[in-house]
């Protein structure tokens, strides 16, 4: 039973944070719809709740992303070597309908494929998603007609995923529902949503983050395990969770989450993973294709490894890059671990989740343009500041255009329509710089928590669930002493975990 001291805090929820009062970019943008919320404005009951607005905006932006793909839908996917690149509307979805056997009713992981790719190279739950879309696609008419339908069916299913992501982000940090608009309005989110099937894994990960913020460790683990069965990167979130639970002494909740993730992943994978014949049990080759392909894949688009390879007379081998990338990402993870235990305040879960996924993205041997989808919801939860988010998004949009223009250049023969190699390399640098900038701002917020937008509003770790407001059980170095910062800071002191009065008009973060 709750004590008398804790009950009122649950009954009287603090007022939500209004971005037009705290963020100068949000305030300026709000002029399009009437201007910032006034200091004396009172909340009124309305159907237009923040979560509903965020969901509708996300669907609207997704629809605009579909319109952007119209030139390809009308023919560029099917005619002309470079037109789908010059229009920047490429998608894997229609091409893999026939290329991965869905047009011929082949069963992923069980039936081998003709051509260079002998089995489907996606994790099991993504393969299920692709197969369900194939069931809903009319298998009649020309192959072009079927591919158009397949993309359209997948787009409808991915639109649901986009709405789920925006709603989950809006609800994860209770007092900050309007932060979901950062996801809904993110230009790179809309442009890359239907390139591939990543949104499915991102939606499961966002739902897992929501469950953790509500203190439901087992539900978090199950959803994270399902997300890992759709894409590998969500498993990385168990790393920062381990570090934070270690610092807070919340071992029970961590083991619940880890167990739920492992069981959920096994339930999905085991039926496809293990085969049995006269020789006994063995790992099915079709299931293992995703992992062998990831290991054998050479240096590819979007990575700094590609810049090295394209400017070297002796480019690095795949084995060297696999080893070096693994070493680099482990070093990054060790640095994040040291930061976790030495920071003056325990970092927020979303901050560390963003940093570990960003470290993986930055050191990986490939960066497909849709990988930005992995980072968008985590970036919003880690640093819900419009200026920094839009700077990063501008860099990602630049890279999105750069890769298609580079492919247009390489596929247009002597016409050379598009961006030459060195120009494309600069867009890779732009992507790396934008992501590193956002990482640097998040690290600064961890080291100087008074600059953290979320904590400036009086919260501790609203996405942290049982970690929110918990006492530290294990710290190292400076974390054992009150923080002292040499940098000048003109804001008011923050009483962690308590809501401060609404700031005066014109105050900037």
Buried (B, 14 or more C-beta within 10 A) or exposed (E): EEEEEEEEEEEEEEEBBBBBBBBBBBBEBBEEEEEBBEEEEEEEEEEEEBBBBBBBBBBEBBBEBBEBBEBBBEEBBBEBEBBBBBBBBBBBBBBBBBBBBBBEEBEBBEEBBEEEBEBBBBBBBBBBBBBEBBEEBEEEEEEBEBBBBBBBBBBEBBBBBBBBBBBBBBBBBBBBBBBBBBBBBBBBBBBBBBBBBBBBBBBBBBBBBBBBBBBBBBBBBBBBBBBBBBBBBBBBBBBBBBBBBBBBEBEEBBBBBBBBBBBBBEEBBEEBBEBEEEEEEEEBEBBEBBEEBBEEBBBBBBBBBBBEBBEEEEBBEBEEBBEBBEEBBEEBBEEBBEBBBBBBBBBBBBBBBBBBBBBBBBBBBBBBBBBBBBBBBBBBBBBBBBBBBBBBBEBBBBBBBBBBBBBBBBBBEEEEBBBEEEEBBBBBBBBBEBBBBBBEBBBBBBBBBBBBBBBBBBBBBBBBBBBBEBEEEEBEEEBEEEEEEEEEEEEEEBEBEEEEEBBEEEEEB
